[in-house]
Amino acid sequence: MPFQHVLVAYDGSEQAQSALLRAKELVRSIPGSRLTIAHVFHYPNLVVGEAMIAAPVRMELDELSDSERTLDEAKELATDLPNAATALLQGDPARALLDYAEELQADLIVIGSRGLSTLKELFLGSVSHYVVQHAKVPVLVIKNPDDL
């Protein structure tokens, strides 16, 4: 049975734009399928020993505002799909995407091979890698030709 509900991760990066375009192509090719575009934001916190220092409120508001702009950009890219929805999620990006995929009962996750995070990727492993390793549904990882 073809995919009926596709979840695509979107962070505004070139890879995410490619992933969204591929997801749209896929959804268009399968009658009755639908697309959900998710953007995950995470308030930065600093952990020192056992103490956790939360980000200043101004930084949190800026992050939320940037995230809303990013999701608006994704909505604009998907206006030609009548069955597209968007979601703004909070938390660790990989875990939030996986939890949301399960909640939606998505049967495919589409994600760019790299996003905007570079420093975090070096220390914690990439979001796409974590999603591929822990997803309960198939994951389509999109690479840009420049990365090959």
C-alpha positions in Angstrom: 0.0 0.0 0.0 1.4 3.4 -0.9 2.2 6.0 1.7 -0.9 7.8 2.9 0.6 10.3 5.4 4.0 11.8 4.9 5.7 13.8 7.6 8.5 16.1 6.4 11.0 17.9 8.8 11.6 21.5 7.9 14.2 23.8 9.4 14.7 26.3 6.5 18.0 24.8 5.3 18.7 24.0 1.7 18.4 20.3 2.6 15.0 20.8 4.2 13.8 22.7 1.2 14.9 19.8 -1.0 13.2 17.3 1.3 9.9 19.3 1.2 10.0 19.5 -2.6 10.5 15.7 -2.8 7.8 15.0 -0.2 5.4 17.2 -2.2 6.2 15.2 -5.4 5.5 12.0 -3.6 2.2 13.2 -2.1 1.1 14.4 -5.5 1.8 11.0 -7.0 -0.4 9.1 -4.5 -4.1 10.0 -4.6 -5.6 10.6 -1.2 -2.3 11.0 0.6 -1.5 14.0 2.8 1.5 15.9 3.9 2.4 17.4 7.3 5.3 19.7 7.6 6.9 20.0 11.0 9.4 22.5 12.4 10.9 21.8 15.8 12.4 24.5 17.9 14.4 24.0 21.0 15.2 26.6 23.7 18.9 26.5 24.4 19.8 25.6 28.0 23.2 25.4 29.6 23.9 22.5 31.9 26.8 22.9 34.4 27.2 20.0 36.7 23.8 19.5 38.2 22.6 23.0 37.5 20.6 23.9 34.4 20.6 27.5 33.3 17.6 28.5 31.1 17.9 30.8 28.2 16.8 34.4 28.8 13.2 35.1 28.0 14.2 37.4 25.2 16.2 34.6 23.6 13.2 32.2 23.9 10.9 34.8 22.3 13.4 35.3 19.4 13.6 31.6 18.9 9.9 31.2 18.8 9.5 34.1 16.4 12.2 32.7 14.1 10.5 29.3 14.2 7.2 30.8 13.2 8.8 32.5 10.3 10.5 29.3 9.2 7.1 27.5 9.4 5.5 30.3 7.4 8.1 29.8 4.7 7.3 26.1 4.6 3.5 26.9 4.3 4.3 29.2 1.4 6.2 26.4 -0.4 3.2 24.0 0.1 0.3 26.3 -0.8 -0.2 24.3 -4.0 -1.1 21.2 -1.9 -4.7 21.4 -0.6 -4.0 18.5 1.9 -0.9 19.9 3.5 -0.8 20.8 7.2 1.9 22.3 9.4 3.0 21.8 13.0 5.3 23.8 15.3 6.9 21.4 17.8 9.1 22.1 20.8 11.9 19.9 22.2 14.8 17.9 21.0 14.3 17.8 17.2 14.9 14.1 16.5 12.7 12.9 19.4 10.0 15.5 18.8 9.8 14.4 15.1 9.6 10.7 16.1 7.0 11.3 18.7 4.9 13.4 16.3 5.2 10.9 13.6 3.8 8.3 15.9 1.0 10.6 17.1 0.0 11.4 13.5 0.4 7.8 12.5 2.6 9.0 9.6 3.8 6.1 7.5 6.8 7.9 6.0 9.2 10.5 7.3 11.1 12.7 4.9 14.1 14.6 6.2 17.2 16.3 4.8 20.5 14.6 5.4 21.8 17.8 7.1 20.1 20.8 8.6 21.1 24.1 10.1 22.8 22.6 13.2 26.6 22.0 12.7 28.1 22.2 16.2 25.4 20.0 17.7 25.9 17.5 14.9 29.5 17.1 15.7 28.9 16.2 19.3 25.5 14.5 19.4 25.1 13.0 16.0 22.8 14.4 13.3 19.0 14.6 13.7 18.6 12.6 10.5 20.8 9.9 11.7 18.9 9.6 15.0 15.6 9.6 13.1 16.8 6.8 10.7 18.0 4.7 13.6 14.9 5.1 15.8 11.9 5.5 13.5 9.2 2.9 13.5 8.3 3.8 9.9 10.4 4.2 6.7 12.6 7.3 6.5 13.5 9.0 3.2 16.7 11.0 3.6 17.3 13.6 0.9 20.8 14.6 -0.1 21.5 17.5 -2.3 23.6 16.6 -5.4 26.3 19.1 -4.1 26.8 16.8 -1.1 27.6 13.7 -3.1 
